[in-house]
Each structure stands twice: as structure tokens, then as C-alpha cells.
Amino acid sequence: MKPVHRPNRVTPRVRYTPDNQLKDPIGLFRQMGRDLLASRELAWRLMVRNISAQYRQSILGVAWAVLPAVLTAAIFTAASSAKVVNLGTTDLPYPAYVAFSMTLWQTFVEALQGPSMAVASSKGMMAKINFPREAIILAKLGEVLFNFSIKLILIVLIFLVFRIPVGWSALLAPVGLIHMVMLGTAVGLLIAPMGGLYQDFNKGITLASTVWMFATPVLYAKPFTGTFAEVVKYNPVTPLLITTRELATTGIISNPQGFWISSALAFFGLLLAWLVYRLSMPFVIERISS
């Protein structure tokens, strides 16, 4: 149904009609923009509630935000030193390379899994209350950025301990990170409606993110020959992660074309995913309520 806004000085009124929203795409995107703005206060309150609940019932608290990266770096550094695995030559000291890359990858995975988790955990609220569905997605994005602010402390420590020089290009590194978050959110939004109905999708996305990590140069240097190198090359996360890492360290971007192609994919993919999420959620909520 197509909602039509009637201006009112007291409270906004919404009238639903059976018209297909896709017949008026400009009006649909305007409505999406209005709902996005209207959802910011609810999103803020949901984000504060979720972050508080996330760390309140934990002994280690915010340490969980950095522990995976630290432990992964320790394990793979030990394996590389013992020559159990050949991980190639990296442009940073290997422990710093893995820990830094893992923090970026974790942020991408949180953005990827966030929409499905948000829909799954808010099913009861969505079935009872009519509110902009964008609010739960914005709240998850806020959690992702909050968790990254904690990881940033680890990154600073890494740079200090390994005496990694930082240039002015580091100021542009957040651009690459934001594009990674956009790409993760786009894929997550496409899956979120089905994740709200079937738990298989949420479990599948967890499994897929693990496989996806091994196809991304997080634990090893980017390969240049062989079939696996082609898989890594055409992985859209690869240029975004490598460029973010290069901006924060050397300042020399090795694959600017790949970076902008992946960035365009992230931007337009996010718009498409938002549209799919917007149109499909009423049917998902109807199924949840029945």
C-alpha cells in the first residue's frame, strides 16, 4: 500500500492506499528519505539501549570488541613463525598486518550481519507498533561505528608498538572504511527480510562471512598468480580493505580503479537493497503477525 502524507500542524497523518509504490519512484524515494529522517531519534534510543545491554552483562565488556583481532594475530603469527603456513610477504610487520586487517574485517562483518540481527530481534516490536523500519537499521549502524571506535584504540596501540609511520593520507582512511560498511550493509539489507522469516539465512550469513574472510587478504598478503588470486581479485571487499589499509599506512593506493568500482557497487547496491527492504518488510511483518 502507498502511504500519503497529509500536512498537519499537530501530528503527521498517514493514509494508506492500495496503489503500487513503484508507479511513483520519485515519491517513493522522497517518502523513504522522510522516514529516514523521522527515524533518527528512535534509532538513537535503540542504539543506546542495545549497546548498554551488550556490555552490561559481560565480564570482559568492551574487550570483546578487540579480542578476536588480538587472538587471531597471535595464533597466525605463531603459525607463520613456525612455518606451518606460508602467508606471503606483507608490507607491515605481520602481527600488525593481521590485527589491523582483522579490525577492518570485523567492522565489515558487523555491518553485514547487523540488518538480519536487527530484524530478527525486533520482530515482536514491528508486529505491534508502526514505526519507520529504517530505525532498527540505523541503530545497528550506530553500534557498528561505536564498536569501531573501541577498535580504534587497538589500531593506535599497534601503530605505536610497531612504530608504523602515519602520513596525511591516514585522514582519508575513514572514507574506505565507510565504503566497506556500506557494502556490508547493502548485502545484509538484501538478506534481512528473509532472515526475519527463516533462521537459516542468519546462520548461513555467519557461515558465508567466515568463508568470505578467507577469500579476502586479511590473514595473508594479496596473491597475484593462480586461480585463488583471481577469486581474491574479484572479491569486492578486497580493494576496499587494501585501500583503507594503504591510506592509513603507506599512502600509496595500489588499485584505485578497483577501489572506485567497489565503492560504486557499494553505493548503488545500498540504494537497491534499501528499496528491496522497504517494499518487502510489510509482507514480512504480515507473515510474522499471522
C-alpha positions as CSV (number, residue, x, y, z in Angstrom):
1,M,0.0,0.0,0.0
2,K,1.2,3.5,-0.7
3,P,1.2,5.9,2.2
4,V,0.2,9.5,1.5
5,H,1.1,12.3,3.9
6,R,-1.4,15.0,4.8
7,P,0.2,18.1,6.3
8,N,-1.0,18.7,9.9
9,R,0.5,21.1,12.4
10,V,-0.2,18.8,15.4
11,T,0.7,15.3,14.3
12,P,1.6,13.9,10.8
13,R,-1.2,11.8,9.3
14,V,-0.6,8.9,7.0
15,R,-3.2,7.4,4.7
16,Y,-2.6,4.1,3.1
17,T,-3.8,3.3,-0.4
18,P,-3.6,0.1,-2.5
19,D,-1.6,1.9,-5.2
20,N,1.7,0.3,-6.2
21,Q,4.5,2.4,-4.8
22,L,6.8,1.6,-7.8
23,K,4.5,3.6,-10.0
24,D,5.8,6.8,-8.4
25,P,9.5,6.1,-7.8
26,I,10.4,9.7,-7.1
27,G,7.6,9.9,-4.5
28,L,8.7,6.6,-3.0
29,F,12.3,7.8,-2.6
30,R,11.0,11.1,-1.1
31,Q,9.0,9.1,1.4
32,M,12.0,6.9,2.2
33,G,14.1,10.0,2.9
34,R,11.4,11.4,5.1
35,D,11.1,8.2,7.1
36,L,14.9,8.0,7.4
37,L,15.0,11.5,9.0
38,A,12.0,10.7,11.2
39,S,13.6,7.5,12.5
40,R,16.8,9.1,13.8
41,E,15.6,9.8,17.4
42,L,14.2,6.3,17.8
43,A,17.4,4.9,16.2
44,W,19.5,6.7,18.8
45,R,17.4,5.4,21.7
46,L,17.6,1.8,20.3
47,M,21.3,2.1,19.8
48,V,21.9,3.3,23.4
49,R,19.7,0.5,24.7
50,N,21.4,-2.2,22.6
51,I,25.0,-1.0,23.4
52,S,24.2,-0.8,27.1
53,A,22.7,-4.3,27.1
54,Q,25.6,-5.7,25.0
55,Y,28.3,-4.7,27.5
56,R,26.3,-4.6,30.8
57,Q,26.0,-8.4,31.1
58,S,29.6,-9.1,30.3
59,I,32.7,-9.6,32.5
60,L,35.2,-8.5,29.8
61,G,32.9,-5.8,28.5
62,V,34.3,-3.7,25.6
63,A,37.4,-6.0,25.5
64,W,35.3,-8.3,23.3
65,A,35.5,-5.7,20.6
66,V,39.3,-6.2,20.2
67,L,39.9,-9.8,21.5
68,P,39.2,-11.6,18.2
69,A,41.7,-9.4,16.3
70,V,44.4,-9.8,19.1
71,L,43.9,-13.6,19.4
72,T,43.8,-14.1,15.6
73,A,47.0,-12.1,15.2
74,A,48.7,-14.1,18.0
75,I,47.7,-17.5,16.5
76,F,48.6,-16.7,12.9
77,T,51.9,-15.0,13.9
78,A,52.9,-18.2,15.8
79,A,51.9,-20.4,12.9
80,S,53.8,-18.2,10.4
81,S,56.9,-18.1,12.6
82,A,56.8,-21.9,12.9
83,K,56.5,-22.1,9.1
84,V,53.3,-24.1,9.5
85,V,51.6,-21.9,6.9
86,N,53.1,-19.6,4.2
87,L,51.2,-16.3,4.3
88,G,53.4,-14.3,1.9
89,T,55.4,-11.1,2.5
90,T,53.3,-8.2,3.9
91,D,54.1,-4.5,3.8
92,L,53.7,-4.2,7.5
93,P,55.1,-6.3,10.4
94,Y,52.9,-9.5,10.3
95,P,51.3,-9.1,13.8
96,A,50.3,-5.5,13.0
97,Y,49.1,-6.5,9.5
98,V,46.8,-9.2,10.8
99,A,45.5,-7.2,13.8
100,F,44.8,-4.1,11.7
101,S,43.2,-6.1,8.9
102,M,41.0,-8.1,11.4
103,T,39.6,-4.9,12.9
104,L,38.6,-3.7,9.4
105,W,37.2,-7.1,8.6
106,Q,35.2,-7.3,11.8
107,T,33.7,-4.0,11.1
108,F,32.6,-5.2,7.7
109,V,31.1,-8.4,9.1
110,E,29.2,-6.4,11.8
111,A,27.7,-4.3,9.1
112,L,26.9,-7.4,7.1
113,Q,25.1,-9.3,9.9
114,G,23.6,-6.2,11.5
115,P,20.4,-5.8,9.4
116,S,19.4,-9.5,9.8
117,M,20.1,-9.4,13.5
118,A,18.1,-6.2,13.8
119,V,15.0,-7.6,12.0
120,A,15.2,-10.9,13.9
121,S,15.4,-9.2,17.3
122,S,12.7,-6.6,16.6
123,K,10.0,-8.9,15.2
124,G,7.8,-8.5,18.2
125,M,8.1,-4.7,18.2
126,M,7.4,-4.5,14.5
127,A,4.4,-6.7,14.7
128,K,2.8,-4.5,17.4
129,I,4.0,-0.9,16.6
130,N,4.0,1.0,13.3
131,F,7.3,3.0,13.1
132,P,9.9,3.6,10.3
133,R,11.7,0.3,9.8
134,E,14.8,2.2,8.9
135,A,15.2,3.0,12.7
136,I,16.4,-0.5,13.6
137,I,18.9,-0.5,10.7
138,L,20.3,2.9,11.7
139,A,20.6,1.7,15.3
140,K,22.7,-1.3,14.1
141,L,24.9,1.0,12.1
142,G,25.4,3.2,15.2
143,E,26.5,0.1,17.1
144,V,29.0,-0.8,14.3
145,L,30.6,2.7,14.5
146,F,30.6,2.6,18.3
147,N,32.4,-0.8,18.2
148,F,34.9,0.5,15.7
149,S,35.7,3.5,18.0
150,I,36.8,0.9,20.5
151,K,38.8,-1.0,17.9
152,L,40.5,2.3,17.0
153,I,42.3,2.2,20.4
154,L,43.8,-1.1,19.4
155,I,44.9,0.3,16.0
156,V,46.6,3.3,17.6
157,L,48.4,0.9,20.0
158,I,49.5,-1.2,17.1
159,F,50.9,1.7,15.2
160,L,52.8,2.9,18.4
161,V,54.2,-0.5,19.3
162,F,55.4,-1.3,15.8
163,R,56.4,2.3,15.0
164,I,54.4,2.4,11.8
165,P,54.7,5.8,10.2
166,V,51.4,7.7,9.5
167,G,51.0,10.3,6.8
168,W,48.3,12.8,5.9
169,S,46.7,10.1,3.8
170,A,45.5,8.5,7.1
171,L,42.9,11.2,7.3
172,L,41.2,9.7,4.2
173,A,41.2,6.1,5.6
174,P,37.7,6.6,7.1
175,V,36.4,7.0,3.5
176,G,37.5,3.5,2.7
177,L,36.1,2.2,5.9
178,I,32.7,3.8,5.3
179,H,32.6,2.3,1.8
180,M,33.2,-1.1,3.4
181,V,30.4,-0.6,5.9
182,M,28.1,0.5,3.0
183,L,28.9,-2.7,1.1
184,G,28.3,-4.9,4.1
185,T,25.0,-3.1,4.9
186,A,23.9,-3.5,1.3
187,V,24.3,-7.2,1.3
188,G,22.9,-7.5,4.8
189,L,19.8,-5.5,3.9
190,L,19.1,-7.7,0.9
191,I,19.1,-10.8,3.2
192,A,17.4,-9.2,6.2
193,P,13.7,-9.7,5.1
194,M,14.3,-13.4,4.6
195,G,16.3,-13.5,7.8
196,G,13.3,-12.2,9.7
197,L,11.3,-15.2,8.5
198,Y,13.8,-18.1,8.4
199,Q,16.8,-18.6,10.8
200,D,18.6,-20.5,8.1
201,F,19.5,-17.2,6.4
202,N,21.1,-15.8,9.6
203,K,23.1,-19.0,10.2
204,G,24.0,-19.0,6.5
205,I,25.3,-15.4,6.6
206,T,27.5,-16.3,9.6
207,L,29.0,-19.3,7.7
208,A,29.4,-17.2,4.5
209,S,31.2,-14.4,6.3
210,T,33.8,-17.0,7.5
211,V,34.4,-18.3,4.0
212,W,34.4,-14.8,2.7
213,M,37.2,-13.8,5.1
214,F,39.5,-16.5,3.7
215,A,38.8,-15.1,0.2
216,T,40.0,-11.6,1.4
217,P,43.6,-10.7,2.1
218,V,43.1,-10.3,5.9
219,L,45.5,-13.0,7.1
220,Y,47.8,-13.2,4.1
221,A,49.4,-10.9,1.5
222,K,47.4,-10.5,-1.7
223,P,48.3,-13.3,-4.2
224,F,48.9,-12.4,-7.8
225,T,49.1,-15.7,-9.6
226,G,46.8,-18.8,-9.8
227,T,43.1,-19.4,-9.6
228,F,42.8,-18.3,-6.0
229,A,44.4,-15.0,-6.9
230,E,41.5,-14.4,-9.4
231,V,39.0,-15.1,-6.6
232,V,40.7,-12.6,-4.3
233,K,40.9,-10.1,-7.2
234,Y,37.2,-10.1,-8.0
235,N,36.2,-10.1,-4.4
236,P,34.6,-6.6,-4.0
237,V,35.8,-6.3,-0.4
238,T,39.5,-6.8,-1.4
239,P,40.1,-3.3,-3.0
240,L,38.2,-1.6,-0.2
241,L,40.1,-3.3,2.6
242,I,43.5,-2.9,0.9
243,T,43.0,0.8,0.1
244,T,41.8,1.6,3.6
245,R,44.9,-0.2,5.0
246,E,47.2,1.6,2.5
247,L,45.7,5.0,3.2
248,A,46.3,4.5,6.9
249,T,49.9,3.4,6.4
250,T,51.9,4.0,3.2
251,G,49.6,6.4,1.5
252,I,50.2,4.7,-1.9
253,I,47.0,3.2,-3.4
254,S,47.8,0.2,-5.4
255,N,44.4,-0.3,-7.1
256,P,42.4,2.9,-7.3
257,Q,40.3,1.6,-10.2
258,G,39.2,-1.4,-8.2
259,F,38.5,0.8,-5.2
260,W,36.1,3.1,-7.1
261,I,34.4,0.2,-8.8
262,S,33.7,-1.5,-5.4
263,S,32.7,1.9,-4.0
264,A,30.1,2.4,-6.8
265,L,28.9,-1.1,-6.2
266,A,28.5,-0.4,-2.5
267,F,26.6,2.9,-3.1
268,F,24.2,1.7,-5.7
269,G,23.9,-1.7,-4.0
270,L,22.8,0.0,-0.8
271,L,20.2,2.1,-2.6
272,L,18.8,-1.1,-4.3
273,A,18.9,-3.0,-1.0
274,W,17.1,-0.2,0.8
275,L,14.4,-0.3,-1.8
276,V,14.0,-4.1,-1.5
277,Y,13.9,-3.9,2.3
278,R,11.4,-1.1,2.2
279,L,9.0,-2.9,-0.2
280,S,9.3,-6.4,1.3
281,M,9.1,-5.5,5.1
282,P,5.3,-5.0,5.1
283,F,4.9,-8.6,3.8
284,V,7.4,-9.9,6.3
285,I,5.6,-8.2,9.2
286,E,2.3,-9.6,7.9
287,R,3.8,-13.1,8.0
288,I,5.3,-12.5,11.5
289,S,1.9,-11.3,12.8
290,S,-0.1,-14.2,11.4
